[in-house]
Amino acid sequence: MSKLERITVTMPEEMAAKLRAAVESGEYATTSEIVRDALRDWADEQERRQAGIEQLRTMIEEARKGPFVDGPTAMAELRAKYVAKARQSE
């Protein structure tokens, strides 16, 4: 087991009541267990966000390497593509 460190957390009364209620209902054994669970969820979310940011950075870098198409040209190409698709399905 890893070394444990005691910290103090101050929170609104309503949050503390929710922690106590979760323990009293048997959902968790201790309030510390609830906080650790919440922190694990928070850490996982931070990792997902960072991965998403890295993915966006990669996509931006790839887009910078590719050919540049201005907005009006891109829209014209998209319109032509979807008009052709619509005609094929008629």
C-alpha angles and dihedrals in degrees: 000000000000121000113275124221124199117225132173121234124193117206140162116281092246092057092048089051090053090052092050091046091053090052093045091051090054094243089121132018096222141005088245089060090055092050092048090050091050092048091051089052090048092049091049090051091050090052091049091050092049091049089050091050091050090049091052091049090052091049091049091050091049090049091051090055094051129078115288117236118186120230100257092048092048091050092049091051091049093048091050091048094051095041088055091049091050091051091050092055094052 
